[in-house]
Amino acid sequence: MCDLEPLVLHESRRYLWRVGVVSGCERCGLVFANPLPTARELALVYSPTGDWGRSRQEPRERPVARRRLQRLFAGISDEFDVLSPPPGSAAFDFGCGPGQWLDALATAGWTTHGLEPATKVAFQRHREITSVPDTPQFDLVMLHHVLEHVTEPLAILKQLGRATRPGGFLMISVPNFEGAHEHGDLDYCLRSKTHVLAFTQPCLEWLTAASGFRIVAGSIGSGGRHRIVLARRDAGVLPVPSEPLTEGRTALARYYARFPNARARPRRGTVRTRAALGSVRLLAVAGSRRLLGPFAAR
């Protein structure tokens, strides 16, 4: 693991600044906010009474129309037609929120299942999964803007690999970290309280291959802010990219070359906070001892 950049983490509830670094896993290419939140902190945020869960107790998000579902898969439709599943096909939305994507999948003919710790709204209409099964049951698994919120993406993807039928598909959408220098929103990709991981294409290739999936298609959507990949469940040992962290380093370098004033600096805070940021900046430049091990490669 190596440290790439200083990072200021904003805690909105108390208006405090925490200081860390942007770190990267040299094995899998993952870029992450270091230190990461603890399991307890994540459980609090995504519980029904947490910051995330409280806003999702009612189905306030707009329903997903069939055309929007088709648009999500538009760049990968040559490999997979989400609107015409074979009879009996089962879809699983991991982190389904209030279930708007499951609604669209059900309309298209899928048998729909979801997992969501923050709210039970979706399970008035769809089957609830409380833990990922260890046997293959699903033909389509969706991770729609979920992986950037977790701390052990490889463990989750391996679980989902065991739950996906041979030849089944995995759809992943995440913020487009590699395009931050173009869309200009690095905060969306990494610095927010909940988006603690950032992914490049080589990193996604590494993680999916290590979980038994082969990426077969991909696209960039929503004005360049989102990256979407489609992977197929495959057998055997799949090749992984070499030096996958190179793209993460390049993404940061391109962003700060275009936005040099965006480097971490708190707009408010105590002298102690500012001093800590200066210390972290020196550590990041020099290459500090790791604050957190390469968890993604477990």
C-alpha positions as CSV (number, residue, x, y, z in Angstrom):
1,M,0.0,0.0,0.0
2,C,1.2,3.6,-0.6
3,D,-0.1,7.0,0.3
4,L,-0.8,9.3,-2.6
5,E,-2.2,12.7,-1.4
6,P,-3.3,14.5,1.8
7,L,-7.0,14.4,2.4
8,V,-9.4,16.5,4.5
9,L,-12.5,14.6,5.6
10,H,-15.5,16.7,6.6
11,E,-17.8,15.5,9.3
12,S,-21.0,17.4,8.5
13,R,-22.8,16.7,11.8
14,R,-20.4,18.5,14.0
15,Y,-18.7,20.7,11.3
16,L,-15.3,19.3,12.2
17,W,-12.4,18.5,9.9
18,R,-10.6,15.1,10.2
19,V,-7.2,14.7,8.4
20,G,-6.0,11.7,6.6
21,V,-4.5,10.7,3.3
22,V,-5.6,9.3,-0.1
23,S,-4.1,5.8,-0.1
24,G,-3.8,3.1,-2.8
25,C,-3.5,-0.7,-2.8
26,E,-0.7,-1.6,-5.1
27,R,-2.0,-5.1,-5.5
28,C,-5.6,-4.4,-6.6
29,G,-5.4,-0.7,-7.6
30,L,-8.1,0.5,-5.1
31,V,-7.8,4.1,-4.0
32,F,-9.4,5.0,-0.6
33,A,-9.8,7.5,2.1
34,N,-7.4,6.6,4.9
35,P,-8.3,6.1,7.7
36,L,-11.5,4.4,6.7
37,P,-14.6,4.4,8.8
38,T,-14.9,1.6,11.3
39,A,-17.5,-1.2,11.0
40,R,-19.4,0.5,13.8
41,E,-19.4,3.9,12.1
42,L,-20.7,2.3,8.9
43,A,-23.4,0.4,10.7
44,L,-24.6,3.6,12.4
45,V,-24.7,5.6,9.1
46,Y,-26.6,2.9,7.2
47,S,-29.0,1.8,9.9
48,P,-32.6,2.9,9.7
49,T,-31.9,5.6,12.3
50,G,-28.6,6.7,10.8
51,D,-27.8,9.7,8.5
52,W,-28.3,7.6,5.4
53,G,-31.3,5.5,6.6
54,R,-33.4,8.3,8.0
55,S,-33.8,9.8,4.6
56,R,-34.9,6.5,3.0
57,Q,-37.8,5.4,5.1
58,E,-40.2,6.5,2.5
59,P,-40.1,5.7,-1.3
60,R,-39.4,9.3,-2.3
61,E,-37.1,8.5,-5.2
62,R,-38.6,8.7,-8.6
63,P,-39.7,5.3,-10.1
64,V,-37.4,3.9,-12.7
65,A,-39.1,3.7,-16.1
66,R,-38.2,0.9,-18.4
67,R,-36.4,3.3,-20.7
68,R,-34.2,4.4,-17.8
69,L,-33.3,0.8,-17.0
70,Q,-32.5,0.3,-20.7
71,R,-30.4,3.5,-20.7
72,L,-28.4,2.2,-17.7
73,F,-27.5,-0.9,-19.8
74,A,-27.4,1.0,-23.1
75,G,-23.6,0.8,-23.6
76,I,-23.6,-2.9,-22.8
77,S,-26.8,-4.1,-24.5
78,D,-24.9,-6.1,-27.1
79,E,-23.9,-8.6,-24.4
80,F,-27.1,-8.6,-22.4
81,D,-30.8,-7.5,-22.9
82,V,-32.1,-6.5,-19.5
83,L,-35.6,-6.0,-20.8
84,S,-36.0,-9.6,-22.2
85,P,-34.9,-12.0,-19.5
86,P,-35.4,-15.8,-20.1
87,P,-38.3,-17.2,-18.1
88,G,-37.5,-17.7,-14.4
89,S,-34.6,-15.3,-14.4
90,A,-33.7,-14.0,-10.9
91,A,-32.2,-10.5,-10.2
92,F,-30.6,-9.4,-7.0
93,D,-30.0,-5.7,-6.1
94,F,-27.3,-5.5,-3.4
95,G,-28.0,-2.3,-1.6
96,C,-31.4,-1.7,-3.3
97,G,-32.5,1.3,-1.3
98,P,-36.3,1.8,-1.6
99,G,-36.4,-0.6,-4.5
100,Q,-36.9,1.6,-7.6
101,W,-34.5,-0.5,-9.8
102,L,-36.2,-3.7,-8.6
103,D,-39.5,-2.2,-9.6
104,A,-38.2,-1.7,-13.1
105,L,-36.7,-5.2,-13.3
106,A,-39.9,-6.8,-12.1
107,T,-41.9,-4.9,-14.8
108,A,-39.4,-6.4,-17.4
109,G,-40.1,-9.9,-16.2
110,W,-37.4,-10.6,-13.6
111,T,-38.0,-12.3,-10.2
112,T,-36.6,-9.7,-7.9
113,H,-34.6,-9.9,-4.7
114,G,-32.9,-7.1,-2.7
115,L,-30.7,-6.5,0.3
116,E,-30.9,-3.2,2.2
117,P,-30.0,-2.5,5.8
118,A,-31.3,1.1,5.9
119,T,-35.0,0.6,5.0
120,K,-37.6,-2.1,4.4
121,V,-39.6,-0.1,1.9
122,A,-38.6,-2.3,-1.0
123,F,-39.7,-5.5,0.6
124,Q,-43.3,-4.6,0.4
125,R,-43.0,-5.5,-3.3
126,H,-39.8,-7.6,-3.6
127,R,-38.2,-10.6,-1.8
128,E,-35.8,-9.6,0.9
129,I,-32.3,-11.2,1.2
130,T,-30.7,-10.6,4.6
131,S,-27.4,-12.3,3.8
132,V,-25.8,-13.2,0.5
133,P,-26.4,-16.9,-0.2
134,D,-23.5,-19.3,-0.7
135,T,-25.1,-21.1,-3.6
136,P,-25.7,-19.8,-7.1
137,Q,-29.3,-18.4,-7.3
138,F,-29.2,-15.3,-9.4
139,D,-28.8,-14.5,-13.2
140,L,-28.2,-10.8,-12.6
141,V,-26.7,-9.0,-9.7
142,M,-26.7,-5.2,-9.4
143,L,-24.3,-3.0,-7.5
144,H,-25.7,0.4,-8.4
145,H,-23.5,3.0,-6.6
146,V,-22.8,0.6,-3.6
147,L,-19.1,-0.3,-3.8
148,E,-17.9,3.2,-3.1
149,H,-19.7,3.1,0.3
150,V,-18.1,-0.1,1.7
151,T,-14.7,-1.0,3.1
152,E,-14.2,-4.6,1.9
153,P,-15.3,-4.7,-1.8
154,L,-13.4,-7.9,-2.6
155,A,-15.1,-9.8,0.1
156,I,-18.5,-8.6,-1.1
157,L,-17.7,-9.5,-4.7
158,K,-16.6,-13.0,-3.8
159,Q,-19.8,-13.5,-1.9
160,L,-21.8,-12.3,-4.9
161,G,-19.7,-14.6,-7.2
162,R,-20.8,-17.6,-5.2
163,A,-24.4,-16.4,-5.4
164,T,-24.4,-15.9,-9.2
165,R,-25.2,-18.7,-11.6
166,P,-22.6,-19.7,-14.2
167,G,-23.0,-17.3,-17.2
168,G,-24.9,-14.8,-15.0
169,F,-24.1,-11.1,-15.1
170,L,-22.9,-8.6,-12.6
171,M,-23.5,-4.9,-13.2
172,I,-21.4,-2.4,-11.2
173,S,-21.8,1.4,-11.4
174,V,-19.4,3.7,-9.4
175,P,-18.3,7.3,-9.6
176,N,-15.9,7.8,-12.5
177,F,-12.7,8.5,-10.6
178,E,-10.5,8.4,-13.8
179,G,-12.6,11.2,-15.3
180,A,-12.4,13.6,-12.3
181,H,-10.1,15.9,-14.3
182,E,-12.9,16.3,-16.9
183,H,-16.1,16.5,-14.7
184,G,-14.2,18.3,-11.9
185,D,-16.0,16.6,-9.0
186,L,-13.3,14.7,-7.0
187,D,-15.4,15.2,-3.8
188,Y,-18.1,13.1,-5.4
189,C,-15.6,10.4,-6.3
190,L,-13.9,10.1,-2.9
191,R,-14.0,12.8,-0.3
192,S,-17.5,12.8,0.9
193,K,-18.4,11.1,4.2
194,T,-19.9,8.1,2.5
195,H,-17.9,7.7,-0.7
196,V,-14.8,6.2,0.9
197,L,-13.4,4.2,-2.0
198,A,-12.6,5.2,-5.6
199,F,-12.2,2.8,-8.6
200,T,-10.4,2.8,-11.9
201,Q,-11.1,0.5,-14.7
202,P,-8.0,-1.7,-14.0
203,C,-9.0,-1.9,-10.3
204,L,-12.5,-3.1,-11.3
205,E,-10.9,-5.6,-13.7
206,W,-8.7,-6.9,-10.8
207,L,-11.5,-7.1,-8.3
208,T,-14.0,-8.8,-10.6
209,A,-11.5,-11.3,-11.9
210,A,-10.4,-12.2,-8.4
211,S,-14.1,-12.9,-7.7
212,G,-14.8,-15.1,-10.7
213,F,-16.2,-12.5,-13.1
214,R,-14.9,-11.4,-16.5
215,I,-15.7,-7.8,-17.6
216,V,-17.3,-8.0,-21.0
217,A,-18.5,-4.4,-21.5
218,G,-18.6,-1.0,-20.0
219,S,-19.7,2.6,-20.5
220,I,-19.4,6.1,-19.1
221,G,-22.7,7.9,-18.2
222,S,-24.3,10.9,-16.6
223,G,-22.0,13.6,-18.1
224,G,-18.9,11.5,-17.4
225,R,-19.5,11.2,-13.7
226,H,-20.4,7.5,-13.6
227,R,-18.6,4.4,-14.8
228,I,-20.6,1.2,-15.5
229,V,-19.2,-2.2,-16.2
230,L,-20.9,-5.5,-17.0
231,A,-19.2,-8.7,-16.0
232,R,-20.1,-12.4,-16.7
233,R,-19.6,-15.2,-14.1
234,D,-16.8,-17.3,-15.5
235,A,-15.0,-20.5,-14.4
236,G,-11.3,-21.0,-13.9
237,V,-8.5,-18.6,-13.0
238,L,-8.9,-15.3,-14.7
239,P,-6.0,-12.9,-15.5
240,V,-5.7,-9.7,-13.5
241,P,-4.1,-6.4,-14.6
242,S,-0.5,-5.8,-13.7
243,E,0.3,-2.5,-11.8
244,P,-3.4,-1.6,-11.5
245,L,-2.6,1.4,-9.2
246,T,-1.0,3.3,-12.1
247,E,-4.3,4.6,-13.3
248,G,-5.2,5.8,-9.8
249,R,-2.0,7.8,-9.5
250,T,-2.6,9.2,-13.0
251,A,-6.2,10.2,-12.2
252,L,-5.0,12.2,-9.2
253,A,-2.2,13.8,-11.1
254,R,-4.5,14.9,-14.0
255,Y,-7.1,16.3,-11.6
256,Y,-4.6,18.4,-9.6
257,A,-2.9,19.5,-12.8
258,R,-6.2,21.0,-13.9
259,F,-7.4,22.1,-10.5
260,P,-4.2,23.0,-8.5
261,N,-6.2,25.0,-5.9
262,A,-8.2,21.9,-5.0
263,R,-5.5,20.3,-3.0
264,A,-6.6,19.5,0.6
265,R,-6.8,22.6,2.8
266,P,-9.6,23.2,5.4
267,R,-11.5,26.4,5.0
268,R,-12.0,26.5,8.7
269,G,-10.7,24.7,11.7
270,T,-8.2,25.0,14.6
271,V,-4.5,25.5,14.4
272,R,-4.1,21.9,15.5
273,T,-6.2,20.7,12.5
274,R,-4.1,22.8,10.1
275,A,-0.9,21.5,11.6
276,A,-2.1,18.0,11.3
277,L,-2.8,18.5,7.6
278,G,0.7,19.8,7.1
279,S,2.1,16.7,8.8
280,V,-0.1,14.4,6.7
281,R,1.0,16.2,3.5
282,L,4.7,15.5,4.4
283,L,3.9,11.9,5.1
284,A,2.1,11.5,1.8
285,V,5.0,13.0,-0.1
286,A,7.6,11.0,1.7
287,G,5.6,7.7,1.7
288,S,4.4,7.0,5.3
289,R,3.9,3.8,7.1
290,R,0.5,2.5,6.3
291,L,-2.5,3.5,8.4
292,L,-4.6,0.7,7.1
293,G,-3.5,-2.6,5.4
294,P,-4.4,-3.6,1.9
295,F,-7.8,-4.8,3.0
296,A,-9.1,-5.1,-0.6
297,A,-6.7,-7.9,-1.4
298,R,-7.8,-10.2,1.4
